[in-house]
């Protein structure tokens, strides 16, 4: 892939791939989030809240926890 991501400080990092990650849920199930970018020079894992929302996920911040919900997921009883 011949793409670069421009960072906030104007430096550029190479985008080396796209793929799917799996989010493990409280119900012991997992779900795939597709079209995730692999940018190894970041040195950490980041996830875009806006990108998740564009894919139909709802994001909730409660204290120091983050909750991710999708309308296709059934409620855990």
N, C-alpha and C positions, 0 to 999 in steps of 0.2 A: 504494500500500500504506500502511496506517495502523498500522504496527508500530514499536516501539522496542526497542532492546537496552540493558539496563542494564549499565554498565561496573563494574569493580571499585571505582572511587572514587565510585560512586552517581550519576554523571552518566548521561544517556540520549542515545543516538544513534538517528537515524531509519534504519530498514531500508527501502531504496528499491526493492529487487527481489530476485528469485531467478533463478538460471540454472544453466548448466553450464560448468565449466572443464575444460580438457584438460591432463592430466599427460603430459609427454613421457617415454618410457621409453628405456632403453639400446638397445633393439632398433630404434630409429628409428620406433617406433609410438607412438601416443598413445591414451589412454583418457579417457573423460569421467567426471567426478564430478558427479552431478546434485544439484539442490536446494541449491546454494551461495548463501549470503546476500550481498547487496551493501550494505555499510554504509560510505559514502564518508567520513564524518567520522573514521574510524579513522586515516586518513593512511598506512596500510601494509596489506599483505596478510597475513592470518592464516589459518591452517587449523587446524581442531579435530581433534586426534588421536582423541578419543573419537567424533566424528562419522564419521571415516573407519573406525574399528573397527566401529562400528554398521553400516556399509555393507559389511563383509566384508573390509576391508583389514587387513594386518598391517604394523605399523610397527616399524622397528629403528633404534636410534641406535648408531652405531659411530664413536667419536671425534667429529669435528665434522660427520659426514655423517649423513643420514637416508635410510633405504631404505624404500620403500613396495612392498608385494607383495600380489597378490590371487590367490586360488586358481585363477581362470579364466585367468590369464596363463600361457602356456607358457614353460618354462625356455629361456633363451637359451644356445646352444651356442657 
